[in-house]
């Protein structure tokens, strides 16, 4: 079945891509306060807890989105883990 008419493509791969993009945007949003507070961070002060949580959420969403896409491709049987 062509990929453009397969509903699993939309449900798995595009949804994983959207989650991946949201994670990347959160990472970009987390970099703004770090850039603005460069001197404070270099002086040895710890980063705020909210900023660390935002970074962890961004990384988590990015990784989940990437894994979601991989599972989607494996379910479509366009990709396999091995070639025998």
mmCIF file of the N, C-alpha and C atoms, coordinates in Angstrom:
data_MODEL
# 
_entry.id   MODEL 
# 
loop_
_atom_site.group_PDB 
_atom_site.id 
_atom_site.type_symbol 
_atom_site.label_atom_id 
_atom_site.label_alt_id 
_atom_site.label_comp_id 
_atom_site.label_asym_id 
_atom_site.label_entity_id 
_atom_site.label_seq_id 
_atom_site.pdbx_PDB_ins_code 
_atom_site.Cartn_x 
_atom_site.Cartn_y 
_atom_site.Cartn_z 
_atom_site.occupancy 
_atom_site.B_iso_or_equiv 
_atom_site.pdbx_formal_charge 
_atom_site.auth_seq_id 
_atom_site.auth_comp_id 
_atom_site.auth_asym_id 
_atom_site.auth_atom_id 
_atom_site.pdbx_PDB_model_num 
ATOM 1   N N  . UNK A 1 1  ? 0.848  -1.183  0.000  1.00 0.00 ? 1  UNK A N  1 
ATOM 2   C CA . UNK A 1 1  ? 0.000  0.000   0.000  1.00 0.00 ? 1  UNK A CA 1 
ATOM 3   C C  . UNK A 1 1  ? 0.892  1.244   0.000  1.00 0.00 ? 1  UNK A C  1 
ATOM 4   N N  . UNK A 1 2  ? 0.624  2.195   -0.865 1.00 0.00 ? 2  UNK A N  1 
ATOM 5   C CA . UNK A 1 2  ? 1.438  3.417   -0.872 1.00 0.00 ? 2  UNK A CA 1 
ATOM 6   C C  . UNK A 1 2  ? 1.343  4.149   0.465  1.00 0.00 ? 2  UNK A C  1 
ATOM 7   N N  . UNK A 1 3  ? 2.436  4.806   0.814  1.00 0.00 ? 3  UNK A N  1 
ATOM 8   C CA . UNK A 1 3  ? 2.507  5.467   2.109  1.00 0.00 ? 3  UNK A CA 1 
ATOM 9   C C  . UNK A 1 3  ? 1.521  6.629   2.224  1.00 0.00 ? 3  UNK A C  1 
ATOM 10  N N  . UNK A 1 4  ? 1.179  7.269   1.143  1.00 0.00 ? 4  UNK A N  1 
ATOM 11  C CA . UNK A 1 4  ? 0.317  8.457   1.219  1.00 0.00 ? 4  UNK A CA 1 
ATOM 12  C C  . UNK A 1 4  ? -1.136 8.125   1.499  1.00 0.00 ? 4  UNK A C  1 
ATOM 13  N N  . UNK A 1 5  ? -1.552 6.872   1.308  1.00 0.00 ? 5  UNK A N  1 
ATOM 14  C CA . UNK A 1 5  ? -2.939 6.518   1.585  1.00 0.00 ? 5  UNK A CA 1 
ATOM 15  C C  . UNK A 1 5  ? -3.063 5.635   2.817  1.00 0.00 ? 5  UNK A C  1 
ATOM 16  N N  . UNK A 1 6  ? -1.977 5.372   3.492  1.00 0.00 ? 6  UNK A N  1 
ATOM 17  C CA . UNK A 1 6  ? -2.001 4.525   4.669  1.00 0.00 ? 6  UNK A CA 1 
ATOM 18  C C  . UNK A 1 6  ? -2.334 5.368   5.900  1.00 0.00 ? 6  UNK A C  1 
ATOM 19  N N  . UNK A 1 7  ? -3.427 5.076   6.613  1.00 0.00 ? 7  UNK A N  1 
ATOM 20  C CA . UNK A 1 7  ? -3.773 5.878   7.797  1.00 0.00 ? 7  UNK A CA 1 
ATOM 21  C C  . UNK A 1 7  ? -2.764 5.718   8.921  1.00 0.00 ? 7  UNK A C  1 
ATOM 22  N N  . UNK A 1 8  ? -2.033 4.615   8.954  1.00 0.00 ? 8  UNK A N  1 
ATOM 23  C CA . UNK A 1 8  ? -1.014 4.443   9.993  1.00 0.00 ? 8  UNK A CA 1 
ATOM 24  C C  . UNK A 1 8  ? 0.109  5.463   9.842  1.00 0.00 ? 8  UNK A C  1 
ATOM 25  N N  . UNK A 1 9  ? 0.337  5.919   8.617  1.00 0.00 ? 9  UNK A N  1 
ATOM 26  C CA . UNK A 1 9  ? 1.365  6.939   8.407  1.00 0.00 ? 9  UNK A CA 1 
ATOM 27  C C  . UNK A 1 9  ? 1.021  8.204   9.182  1.00 0.00 ? 9  UNK A C  1 
ATOM 28  N N  . UNK A 1 10 ? -0.228 8.629   9.072  1.00 0.00 ? 10 UNK A N  1 
ATOM 29  C CA . UNK A 1 10 ? -0.653 9.837   9.773  1.00 0.00 ? 10 UNK A CA 1 
ATOM 30  C C  . UNK A 1 10 ? -0.671 9.619   11.275 1.00 0.00 ? 10 UNK A C  1 
ATOM 31  N N  . UNK A 1 11 ? -1.150 8.487   11.707 1.00 0.00 ? 11 UNK A N  1 
ATOM 32  C CA . UNK A 1 11 ? -1.302 8.243   13.137 1.00 0.00 ? 11 UNK A CA 1 
ATOM 33  C C  . UNK A 1 11 ? 0.031  8.047   13.835 1.00 0.00 ? 11 UNK A C  1 
ATOM 34  N N  . UNK A 1 12 ? 0.966  7.399   13.213 1.00 0.00 ? 12 UNK A N  1 
ATOM 35  C CA . UNK A 1 12 ? 2.211  7.068   13.887 1.00 0.00 ? 12 UNK A CA 1 
ATOM 36  C C  . UNK A 1 12 ? 3.352  8.025   13.541 1.00 0.00 ? 12 UNK A C  1 
ATOM 37  N N  . UNK A 1 13 ? 3.618  8.186   12.278 1.00 0.00 ? 13 UNK A N  1 
ATOM 38  C CA . UNK A 1 13 ? 4.821  8.909   11.880 1.00 0.00 ? 13 UNK A CA 1 
ATOM 39  C C  . UNK A 1 13 ? 4.649  10.416  11.994 1.00 0.00 ? 13 UNK A C  1 
ATOM 40  N N  . UNK A 1 14 ? 3.546  10.931  11.504 1.00 0.00 ? 14 UNK A N  1 
ATOM 41  C CA . UNK A 1 14 ? 3.333  12.377  11.584 1.00 0.00 ? 14 UNK A CA 1 
ATOM 42  C C  . UNK A 1 14 ? 3.130  12.814  13.031 1.00 0.00 ? 14 UNK A C  1 
ATOM 43  N N  . UNK A 1 15 ? 2.429  12.011  13.826 1.00 0.00 ? 15 UNK A N  1 
ATOM 44  C CA . UNK A 1 15 ? 2.255  12.347  15.240 1.00 0.00 ? 15 UNK A CA 1 
ATOM 45  C C  . UNK A 1 15 ? 3.607  12.343  15.955 1.00 0.00 ? 15 UNK A C  1 
ATOM 46  N N  . UNK A 1 16 ? 4.458  11.378  15.671 1.00 0.00 ? 16 UNK A N  1 
ATOM 47  C CA . UNK A 1 16 ? 5.792  11.356  16.260 1.00 0.00 ? 16 UNK A CA 1 
ATOM 48  C C  . UNK A 1 16 ? 6.623  12.542  15.819 1.00 0.00 ? 16 UNK A C  1 
ATOM 49  N N  . UNK A 1 17 ? 6.465  12.948  14.555 1.00 0.00 ? 17 UNK A N  1 
ATOM 50  C CA . UNK A 1 17 ? 7.190  14.113  14.057 1.00 0.00 ? 17 UNK A CA 1 
ATOM 51  C C  . UNK A 1 17 ? 6.748  15.385  14.785 1.00 0.00 ? 17 UNK A C  1 
ATOM 52  N N  . UNK A 1 18 ? 5.458  15.519  15.013 1.00 0.00 ? 18 UNK A N  1 
ATOM 53  C CA . UNK A 1 18 ? 4.941  16.696  15.726 1.00 0.00 ? 18 UNK A CA 1 
ATOM 54  C C  . UNK A 1 18 ? 5.475  16.727  17.158 1.00 0.00 ? 18 UNK A C  1 
ATOM 55  N N  . UNK A 1 19 ? 5.489  15.586  17.832 1.00 0.00 ? 19 UNK A N  1 
ATOM 56  C CA . UNK A 1 19 ? 6.028  15.526  19.194 1.00 0.00 ? 19 UNK A CA 1 
ATOM 57  C C  . UNK A 1 19 ? 7.512  15.872  19.187 1.00 0.00 ? 19 UNK A C  1 
ATOM 58  N N  . UNK A 1 20 ? 8.228  15.405  18.200 1.00 0.00 ? 20 UNK A N  1 
ATOM 59  C CA . UNK A 1 20 ? 9.654  15.702  18.062 1.00 0.00 ? 20 UNK A CA 1 
ATOM 60  C C  . UNK A 1 20 ? 9.884  17.207  17.857 1.00 0.00 ? 20 UNK A C  1 
ATOM 61  N N  . UNK A 1 21 ? 9.077  17.823  17.035 1.00 0.00 ? 21 UNK A N  1 
ATOM 62  C CA . UNK A 1 21 ? 9.192  19.265  16.790 1.00 0.00 ? 21 UNK A CA 1 
ATOM 63  C C  . UNK A 1 21 ? 8.869  20.070  18.043 1.00 0.00 ? 21 UNK A C  1 
ATOM 64  N N  . UNK A 1 22 ? 7.852  19.638  18.796 1.00 0.00 ? 22 UNK A N  1 
ATOM 65  C CA . UNK A 1 22 ? 7.516  20.327  20.051 1.00 0.00 ? 22 UNK A CA 1 
ATOM 66  C C  . UNK A 1 22 ? 8.689  20.255  21.018 1.00 0.00 ? 22 UNK A C  1 
ATOM 67  N N  . UNK A 1 23 ? 9.342  19.102  21.102 1.00 0.00 ? 23 UNK A N  1 
ATOM 68  C CA . UNK A 1 23 ? 10.527 18.973  21.949 1.00 0.00 ? 23 UNK A CA 1 
ATOM 69  C C  . UNK A 1 23 ? 11.652 19.893  21.506 1.00 0.00 ? 23 UNK A C  1 
ATOM 70  N N  . UNK A 1 24 ? 11.849 20.002  20.204 1.00 0.00 ? 24 UNK A N  1 
ATOM 71  C CA . UNK A 1 24 ? 12.899 20.895  19.691 1.00 0.00 ? 24 UNK A CA 1 
ATOM 72  C C  . UNK A 1 24 ? 12.568 22.352  19.985 1.00 0.00 ? 24 UNK A C  1 
ATOM 73  N N  . UNK A 1 25 ? 11.305 22.721  19.854 1.00 0.00 ? 25 UNK A N  1 
ATOM 74  C CA . UNK A 1 25 ? 10.907 24.103  20.165 1.00 0.00 ? 25 UNK A CA 1 
ATOM 75  C C  . UNK A 1 25 ? 11.061 24.406  21.646 1.00 0.00 ? 25 UNK A C  1 
ATOM 76  N N  . UNK A 1 26 ? 10.764 23.439  22.496 1.00 0.00 ? 26 UNK A N  1 
ATOM 77  C CA . UNK A 1 26 ? 10.980 23.636  23.930 1.00 0.00 ? 26 UNK A CA 1 
ATOM 78  C C  . UNK A 1 26 ? 12.467 23.805  24.243 1.00 0.00 ? 26 UNK A C  1 
ATOM 79  N N  . UNK A 1 27 ? 13.304 23.066  23.553 1.00 0.00 ? 27 UNK A N  1 
ATOM 80  C CA . UNK A 1 27 ? 14.749 23.214  23.755 1.00 0.00 ? 27 UNK A CA 1 
ATOM 81  C C  . UNK A 1 27 ? 15.215 24.605  23.330 1.00 0.00 ? 27 UNK A C  1 
ATOM 82  N N  . UNK A 1 28 ? 14.671 25.101  22.234 1.00 0.00 ? 28 UNK A N  1 
ATOM 83  C CA . UNK A 1 28 ? 15.008 26.465  21.817 1.00 0.00 ? 28 UNK A CA 1 
ATOM 84  C C  . UNK A 1 28 ? 14.506 27.484  22.822 1.00 0.00 ? 28 UNK A C  1 
ATOM 85  N N  . UNK A 1 29 ? 13.308 27.265  23.353 1.00 0.00 ? 29 UNK A N  1 
ATOM 86  C CA . UNK A 1 29 ? 12.770 28.180  24.364 1.00 0.00 ? 29 UNK A CA 1 
ATOM 87  C C  . UNK A 1 29 ? 13.603 28.134  25.645 1.00 0.00 ? 29 UNK A C  1 
ATOM 88  N N  . UNK A 1 30 ? 14.145 26.980  25.975 1.00 0.00 ? 30 UNK A N  1 
ATOM 89  C CA . UNK A 1 30 ? 14.973 26.863  27.173 1.00 0.00 ? 30 UNK A CA 1 
ATOM 90  C C  . UNK A 1 30 ? 16.325 27.534  26.988 1.00 0.00 ? 30 UNK A C  1 
ATOM 91  N N  . UNK A 1 31 ? 16.779 27.676  25.757 1.00 0.00 ? 31 UNK A N  1 
ATOM 92  C CA . UNK A 1 31 ? 18.084 28.284  25.536 1.00 0.00 ? 31 UNK A CA 1 
ATOM 93  C C  . UNK A 1 31 ? 18.056 29.801  25.691 1.00 0.00 ? 31 UNK A C  1 
ATOM 94  N N  . UNK A 1 32 ? 16.907 30.403  25.556 1.00 0.00 ? 32 UNK A N  1 
ATOM 95  C CA . UNK A 1 32 ? 16.818 31.871  25.651 1.00 0.00 ? 32 UNK A CA 1 
ATOM 96  C C  . UNK A 1 32 ? 17.183 32.367  27.050 1.00 0.00 ? 32 UNK A C  1 
ATOM 97  N N  . UNK A 1 33 ? 16.591 31.834  28.142 1.00 0.00 ? 33 UNK A N  1 
ATOM 98  C CA . UNK A 1 33 ? 16.998 32.320  29.464 1.00 0.00 ? 33 UNK A CA 1 
ATOM 99  C C  . UNK A 1 33 ? 18.459 32.033  29.783 1.00 0.00 ? 33 UNK A C  1 
ATOM 100 N N  . UNK A 1 34 ? 18.976 30.932  29.286 1.00 0.00 ? 34 UNK A N  1 
ATOM 101 C CA . UNK A 1 34 ? 20.383 30.618  29.528 1.00 0.00 ? 34 UNK A CA 1 
ATOM 102 C C  . UNK A 1 34 ? 21.280 31.646  28.853 1.00 0.00 ? 34 UNK A C  1 
ATOM 103 N N  . UNK A 1 35 ? 20.917 32.040  27.658 1.00 0.00 ? 35 UNK A N  1 
ATOM 104 C CA . UNK A 1 35 ? 21.708 33.037  26.935 1.00 0.00 ? 35 UNK A CA 1 
ATOM 105 C C  . UNK A 1 35 ? 21.620 34.404  27.622 1.00 0.00 ? 35 UNK A C  1 
ATOM 106 N N  . UNK A 1 36 ? 20.453 34.721  28.141 1.00 0.00 ? 36 UNK A N  1 
ATOM 107 C CA . UNK A 1 36 ? 20.295 36.016  28.794 1.00 0.00 ? 36 UNK A CA 1 
ATOM 108 C C  . UNK A 1 36 ? 21.015 36.082  30.137 1.00 0.00 ? 36 UNK A C  1 
ATOM 109 N N  . UNK A 1 37 ? 21.175 34.954  30.787 1.00 0.00 ? 37 UNK A N  1 
ATOM 110 C CA . UNK A 1 37 ? 21.805 34.932  32.110 1.00 0.00 ? 37 UNK A CA 1 
ATOM 111 C C  . UNK A 1 37 ? 23.201 34.317  32.035 1.00 0.00 ? 37 UNK A C  1 
ATOM 112 N N  . UNK A 1 38 ? 23.919 34.593  30.993 1.00 0.00 ? 38 UNK A N  1 
ATOM 113 C CA . UNK A 1 38 ? 25.227 33.988  30.770 1.00 0.00 ? 38 UNK A CA 1 
ATOM 114 C C  . UNK A 1 38 ? 26.205 34.286  31.904 1.00 0.00 ? 38 UNK A C  1 
ATOM 115 N N  . UNK A 1 39 ? 26.249 35.518  32.351 1.00 0.00 ? 39 UNK A N  1 
ATOM 116 C CA . UNK A 1 39 ? 27.207 35.907  33.375 1.00 0.00 ? 39 UNK A CA 1 
ATOM 117 C C  . UNK A 1 39 ? 26.912 35.209  34.699 1.00 0.00 ? 39 UNK A C  1 
ATOM 118 N N  . UNK A 1 40 ? 25.645 35.083  35.034 1.00 0.00 ? 40 UNK A N  1 
ATOM 119 C CA . UNK A 1 40 ? 25.266 34.457  36.298 1.00 0.00 ? 40 UNK A CA 1 
ATOM 120 C C  . UNK A 1 40 ? 25.623 32.972  36.293 1.00 0.00 ? 40 UNK A C  1 
ATOM 121 N N  . UNK A 1 41 ? 25.415 32.332  35.160 1.00 0.00 ? 41 UNK A N  1 
ATOM 122 C CA . UNK A 1 41 ? 25.709 30.901  35.066 1.00 0.00 ? 41 UNK A CA 1 
ATOM 123 C C  . UNK A 1 41 ? 27.209 30.663  35.107 1.00 0.00 ? 41 UNK A C  1 
ATOM 124 N N  . UNK A 1 42 ? 27.975 31.525  34.459 1.00 0.00 ? 42 UNK A N  1 
ATOM 125 C CA . UNK A 1 42 ? 29.430 31.360  34.463 1.00 0.00 ? 42 UNK A CA 1 
ATOM 126 C C  . UNK A 1 42 ? 30.033 31.686  35.813 1.00 0.00 ? 42 UNK A C  1 
ATOM 127 N N  . UNK A 1 43 ? 29.314 32.413  36.650 1.00 0.00 ? 43 UNK A N  1 
ATOM 128 C CA . UNK A 1 43 ? 29.824 32.760  37.973 1.00 0.00 ? 43 UNK A CA 1 
ATOM 129 C C  . UNK A 1 43 ? 29.677 31.594  38.946 1.00 0.00 ? 43 UNK A C  1 
ATOM 130 N N  . UNK A 1 44 ? 29.099 30.487  38.524 1.00 0.00 ? 44 UNK A N  1 
ATOM 131 C CA . UNK A 1 44 ? 28.996 29.318  39.380 1.00 0.00 ? 44 UNK A CA 1 
ATOM 132 C C  . UNK A 1 44 ? 27.628 29.114  39.988 1.00 0.00 ? 44 UNK A C  1 
ATOM 133 N N  . UNK A 1 45 ? 26.680 29.972  39.673 1.00 0.00 ? 45 UNK A N  1 
ATOM 134 C CA . UNK A 1 45 ? 25.336 29.806  40.222 1.00 0.00 ? 45 UNK A CA 1 
ATOM 135 C C  . UNK A 1 45 ? 24.649 28.628  39.534 1.00 0.00 ? 45 UNK A C  1 
ATOM 136 N N  . UNK A 1 46 ? 23.822 27.933  40.281 1.00 0.00 ? 46 UNK A N  1 
ATOM 137 C CA . UNK A 1 46 ? 23.079 26.807  39.703 1.00 0.00 ? 46 UNK A CA 1 
ATOM 138 C C  . UNK A 1 46 ? 21.910 27.322  38.885 1.00 0.00 ? 46 UNK A C  1 
ATOM 139 N N  . UNK A 1 47 ? 21.569 26.585  37.882 1.00 0.00 ? 47 UNK A N  1 
ATOM 140 C CA . UNK A 1 47 ? 20.425 26.952  37.046 1.00 0.00 ? 47 UNK A CA 1 
ATOM 141 C C  . UNK A 1 47 ? 19.141 26.713  37.836 1.00 0.00 ? 47 UNK A C  1 
ATOM 142 N N  . UNK A 1 48 ? 18.109 27.521  37.597 1.00 0.00 ? 48 UNK A N  1 
ATOM 143 C CA . UNK A 1 48 ? 16.848 27.341  38.309 1.00 0.00 ? 48 UNK A CA 1 
ATOM 144 C C  . UNK A 1 48 ? 16.223 25.974  38.012 1.00 0.00 ? 48 UNK A C  1 
ATOM 145 N N  . UNK A 1 49 ? 15.456 25.493  38.974 1.00 0.00 ? 49 UNK A N  1 
ATOM 146 C CA . UNK A 1 49 ? 14.826 24.179  38.840 1.00 0.00 ? 49 UNK A CA 1 
ATOM 147 C C  . UNK A 1 49 ? 13.857 24.166  37.666 1.00 0.00 ? 49 UNK A C  1 
ATOM 148 N N  . UNK A 1 50 ? 13.125 25.237  37.458 1.00 0.00 ? 50 UNK A N  1 
ATOM 149 C CA . UNK A 1 50 ? 12.164 25.286  36.353 1.00 0.00 ? 50 UNK A CA 1 
ATOM 150 C C  . UNK A 1 50 ? 12.877 25.157  35.006 1.00 0.00 ? 50 UNK A C  1 
ATOM 151 N N  . UNK A 1 51 ? 14.049 25.759  34.900 1.00 0.00 ? 51 UNK A N  1 
ATOM 152 C CA . UNK A 1 51 ? 14.800 25.667  33.647 1.00 0.00 ? 51 UNK A CA 1 
ATOM 153 C C  . UNK A 1 51 ? 15.285 24.245  33.406 1.00 0.00 ? 51 UNK A C  1 
ATOM 154 N N  . UNK A 1 52 ? 15.751 23.585  34.480 1.00 0.00 ? 52 UNK A N  1 
ATOM 155 C CA . UNK A 1 52 ? 16.208 22.201  34.330 1.00 0.00 ? 52 UNK A CA 1 
ATOM 156 C C  . UNK A 1 52 ? 15.057 21.270  33.983 1.00 0.00 ? 52 UNK A C  1 
ATOM 157 N N  . UNK A 1 53 ? 13.887 21.517  34.537 1.00 0.00 ? 53 UNK A N  1 
ATOM 158 C CA . UNK A 1 53 ? 12.708 20.709  34.204 1.00 0.00 ? 53 UNK A CA 1 
ATOM 159 C C  . UNK A 1 53 ? 12.317 20.935  32.749 1.00 0.00 ? 53 UNK A C  1 
ATOM 160 N N  . UNK A 1 54 ? 12.379 22.177  32.285 1.00 0.00 ? 54 UNK A N  1 
ATOM 161 C CA . UNK A 1 54 ? 12.062 22.473  30.893 1.00 0.00 ? 54 UNK A CA 1 
ATOM 162 C C  . UNK A 1 54 ? 13.031 21.769  29.949 1.00 0.00 ? 54 UNK A C  1 
ATOM 163 N N  . UNK A 1 55 ? 14.303 21.755  30.296 1.00 0.00 ? 55 UNK A N  1 
ATOM 164 C CA . UNK A 1 55 ? 15.295 21.058  29.462 1.00 0.00 ? 55 UNK A CA 1 
ATOM 165 C C  . UNK A 1 55 ? 15.048 19.557  29.451 1.00 0.00 ? 55 UNK A C  1 
ATOM 166 N N  . UNK A 1 56 ? 14.712 18.994  30.600 1.00 0.00 ? 56 UNK A N  1 
ATOM 167 C CA . UNK A 1 56 ? 14.429 17.563  30.665 1.00 0.00 ? 56 UNK A CA 1 
ATOM 168 C C  . UNK A 1 56 ? 13.178 17.219  29.863 1.00 0.00 ? 56 UNK A C  1 
ATOM 169 N N  . UNK A 1 57 ? 12.163 18.071  29.939 1.00 0.00 ? 57 UNK A N  1 
ATOM 170 C CA . UNK A 1 57 ? 10.939 17.831  29.167 1.00 0.00 ? 57 UNK A CA 1 
ATOM 171 C C  . UNK A 1 57 ? 11.203 17.939  27.672 1.00 0.00 ? 57 UNK A C  1 
ATOM 172 N N  . UNK A 1 58 ? 12.022 18.906  27.278 1.00 0.00 ? 58 UNK A N  1 
ATOM 173 C CA . UNK A 1 58 ? 12.352 19.066  25.864 1.00 0.00 ? 58 UNK A CA 1 
ATOM 174 C C  . UNK A 1 58 ? 13.097 17.840  25.343 1.00 0.00 ? 58 UNK A C  1 
ATOM 175 N N  . UNK A 1 59 ? 14.081 17.385  26.073 1.00 0.00 ? 59 UNK A N  1 
ATOM 176 C CA . UNK A 1 59 ? 14.829 16.205  25.649 1.00 0.00 ? 59 UNK A CA 1 
ATOM 177 C C  . UNK A 1 59 ? 13.934 14.976  25.623 1.00 0.00 ? 59 UNK A C  1 
ATOM 178 N N  . UNK A 1 60 ? 13.102 14.832  26.640 1.00 0.00 ? 60 UNK A N  1 
ATOM 179 C CA . UNK A 1 60 ? 12.191 13.691  26.691 1.00 0.00 ? 60 UNK A CA 1 
ATOM 180 C C  . UNK A 1 60 ? 11.224 13.671  25.527 1.00 0.00 ? 60 UNK A C  1 
ATOM 181 N N  . UNK A 1 61 ? 10.616 14.813  25.230 1.00 0.00 ? 61 UNK A N  1 
ATOM 182 C CA . UNK A 1 61 ? 9.685  14.872  24.102 1.00 0.00 ? 61 UNK A CA 1 
ATOM 183 C C  . UNK A 1 61 ? 10.391 14.606  22.778 1.00 0.00 ? 61 UNK A C  1 
ATOM 184 N N  . UNK A 1 62 ? 11.582 15.127  22.622 1.00 0.00 ? 62 UNK A N  1 
ATOM 185 C CA . UNK A 1 62 ? 12.320 14.899  21.384 1.00 0.00 ? 62 UNK A CA 1 
ATOM 186 C C  . UNK A 1 62 ? 12.619 13.419  21.193 1.00 0.00 ? 62 UNK A C  1 
ATOM 187 N N  . UNK A 1 63 ? 13.066 12.761  22.258 1.00 0.00 ? 63 UNK A N  1 
ATOM 188 C CA . UNK A 1 63 ? 13.390 11.343  22.159 1.00 0.00 ? 63 UNK A CA 1 
ATOM 189 C C  . UNK A 1 63 ? 12.143 10.483  21.964 1.00 0.00 ? 63 UNK A C  1 
ATOM 190 N N  . UNK A 1 64 ? 11.068 10.815  22.655 1.00 0.00 ? 64 UNK A N  1 
ATOM 191 C CA . UNK A 1 64 ? 9.811  10.072  22.493 1.00 0.00 ? 64 UNK A CA 1 
ATOM 192 C C  . UNK A 1 64 ? 9.290  10.235  21.067 1.00 0.00 ? 64 UNK A C  1 
ATOM 193 N N  . UNK A 1 65 ? 9.352  11.436  20.531 1.00 0.00 ? 65 UNK A N  1 
ATOM 194 C CA . UNK A 1 65 ? 8.905  11.664  19.160 1.00 0.00 ? 65 UNK A CA 1 
ATOM 195 C C  . UNK A 1 65 ? 9.725  10.898  18.149 1.00 0.00 ? 65 UNK A C  1 
ATOM 196 N N  . UNK A 1 66 ? 11.036 10.852  18.364 1.00 0.00 ? 66 UNK A N  1 
ATOM 197 C CA . UNK A 1 66 ? 11.903 10.098  17.460 1.00 0.00 ? 66 UNK A CA 1 
ATOM 198 C C  . UNK A 1 66 ? 11.599 8.607   17.538 1.00 0.00 ? 66 UNK A C  1 
ATOM 199 N N  . UNK A 1 67 ? 11.437 8.097   18.741 1.00 0.00 ? 67 UNK A N  1 
ATOM 200 C CA . UNK A 1 67 ? 11.111 6.683   18.912 1.00 0.00 ? 67 UNK A CA 1 
ATOM 201 C C  . UNK A 1 67 ? 9.739  6.360   18.325 1.00 0.00 ? 67 UNK A C  1 
ATOM 202 N N  . UNK A 1 68 ? 8.782  7.264   18.510 1.00 0.00 ? 68 UNK A N  1 
ATOM 203 C CA . UNK A 1 68 ? 7.436  7.075   17.972 1.00 0.00 ? 68 UNK A CA 1 
ATOM 204 C C  . UNK A 1 68 ? 7.480  6.948   16.445 1.00 0.00 ? 68 UNK A C  1 
ATOM 205 N N  . UNK A 1 69 ? 8.281  7.795   15.803 1.00 0.00 ? 69 UNK A N  1 
ATOM 206 C CA . UNK A 1 69 ? 8.419  7.711   14.352 1.00 0.00 ? 69 UNK A CA 1 
ATOM 207 C C  . UNK A 1 69 ? 9.051  6.385   13.934 1.00 0.00 ? 69 UNK A C  1 
ATOM 208 N N  . UNK A 1 70 ? 10.082 5.963   14.656 1.00 0.00 ? 70 UNK A N  1 
ATOM 209 C CA . UNK A 1 70 ? 10.735 4.711   14.318 1.00 0.00 ? 70 UNK A CA 1 
ATOM 210 C C  . UNK A 1 70 ? 9.765  3.541   14.433 1.00 0.00 ? 70 UNK A C  1 
ATOM 211 N N  . UNK A 1 71 ? 8.992  3.512   15.496 1.00 0.00 ? 71 UNK A N  1 
ATOM 212 C CA . UNK A 1 71 ? 7.994  2.450   15.658 1.00 0.00 ? 71 UNK A CA 1 
ATOM 213 C C  . UNK A 1 71 ? 6.966  2.525   14.536 1.00 0.00 ? 71 UNK A C  1 
ATOM 214 N N  . UNK A 1 72 ? 6.572  3.716   14.155 1.00 0.00 ? 72 UNK A N  1 
ATOM 215 C CA . UNK A 1 72 ? 5.630  3.863   13.053 1.00 0.00 ? 72 UNK A CA 1 
ATOM 216 C C  . UNK A 1 72 ? 6.164  3.315   11.747 1.00 0.00 ? 72 UNK A C  1 
ATOM 217 N N  . UNK A 1 73 ? 7.431  3.591   11.453 1.00 0.00 ? 73 UNK A N  1 
ATOM 218 C CA . UNK A 1 73 ? 8.030  3.056   10.239 1.00 0.00 ? 73 UNK A CA 1 
ATOM 219 C C  . UNK A 1 73 ? 8.153  1.531   10.299 1.00 0.00 ? 73 UNK A C  1 
ATOM 220 N N  . UNK A 1 74 ? 8.473  1.010   11.486 1.00 0.00 ? 74 UNK A N  1 
ATOM 221 C CA . UNK A 1 74 ? 8.568  -0.441  11.618 1.00 0.00 ? 74 UNK A CA 1 
ATOM 222 C C  . UNK A 1 74 ? 7.205  -1.101  11.455 1.00 0.00 ? 74 UNK A C  1 
ATOM 223 N N  . UNK A 1 75 ? 6.147  -0.454  11.952 1.00 0.00 ? 75 UNK A N  1 
ATOM 224 C CA . UNK A 1 75 ? 4.802  -1.006  11.797 1.00 0.00 ? 75 UNK A CA 1 
ATOM 225 C C  . UNK A 1 75 ? 4.340  -0.964  10.348 1.00 0.00 ? 75 UNK A C  1 
ATOM 226 N N  . UNK A 1 76 ? 4.818  0.009   9.586  1.00 0.00 ? 76 UNK A N  1 
ATOM 227 C CA . UNK A 1 76 ? 4.473  0.077   8.169  1.00 0.00 ? 76 UNK A CA 1 
ATOM 228 C C  . UNK A 1 76 ? 5.256  -0.929  7.339  1.00 0.00 ? 76 UNK A C  1 
ATOM 229 N N  . UNK A 1 77 ? 6.251  -1.524  7.947  1.00 0.00 ? 77 UNK A N  1 
ATOM 230 C CA . UNK A 1 77 ? 7.107  -2.509  7.301  1.00 0.00 ? 77 UNK A CA 1 
ATOM 231 C C  . UNK A 1 77 ? 7.890  -1.919  6.126  1.00 0.00 ? 77 UNK A C  1 
ATOM 232 N N  . UNK A 1 78 ? 8.188  -0.635  6.204  1.00 0.00 ? 78 UNK A N  1 
ATOM 233 C CA . UNK A 1 78 ? 9.089  -0.012  5.241  1.00 0.00 ? 78 UNK A CA 1 
ATOM 234 C C  . UNK A 1 78 ? 10.524 -0.056  5.749  1.00 0.00 ? 78 UNK A C  1 
ATOM 235 N N  . UNK A 1 79 ? 10.681 -0.322  7.043  1.00 0.00 ? 79 UNK A N  1 
ATOM 236 C CA . UNK A 1 79 ? 11.983 -0.373  7.673  1.00 0.00 ? 79 UNK A CA 1 
ATOM 237 C C  . UNK A 1 79 ? 12.056 -1.651  8.500  1.00 0.00 ? 79 UNK A C  1 
ATOM 238 N N  . UNK A 1 80 ? 13.200 -2.284  8.513  1.00 0.00 ? 80 UNK A N  1 
ATOM 239 C CA . UNK A 1 80 ? 13.396 -3.446  9.354  1.00 0.00 ? 80 UNK A CA 1 
ATOM 240 C C  . UNK A 1 80 ? 14.685 -3.253  10.154 1.00 0.00 ? 80 UNK A C  1 
ATOM 241 N N  . UNK A 1 81 ? 14.786 -3.944  11.275 1.00 0.00 ? 81 UNK A N  1 
ATOM 242 C CA . UNK A 1 81 ? 15.973 -3.831  12.114 1.00 0.00 ? 81 UNK A CA 1 
ATOM 243 C C  . UNK A 1 81 ? 17.161 -4.545  11.483 1.00 0.00 ? 81 UNK A C  1 
ATOM 244 N N  . UNK A 1 82 ? 16.902 -5.551  10.688 1.00 0.00 ? 82 UNK A N  1 
ATOM 245 C CA . UNK A 1 82 ? 17.972 -6.360  10.147 1.00 0.00 ? 82 UNK A CA 1 
ATOM 246 C C  . UNK A 1 82 ? 17.641 -6.751  8.708  1.00 0.00 ? 82 UNK A C  1 
ATOM 247 N N  . UNK A 1 83 ? 18.646 -7.171  8.004  1.00 0.00 ? 83 UNK A N  1 
ATOM 248 C CA . UNK A 1 83 ? 18.439 -7.712  6.663  1.00 0.00 ? 83 UNK A CA 1 
ATOM 249 C C  . UNK A 1 83 ? 19.094 -9.069  6.623  1.00 0.00 ? 83 UNK A C  1 
ATOM 250 N N  . UNK A 1 84 ? 18.320 -10.103 6.412  1.00 0.00 ? 84 UNK A N  1 
ATOM 251 C CA . UNK A 1 84 ? 18.830 -11.479 6.378  1.00 0.00 ? 84 UNK A CA 1 
ATOM 252 C C  . UNK A 1 84 ? 18.928 -11.953 4.984  1.00 0.00 ? 84 UNK A C  1 
# 
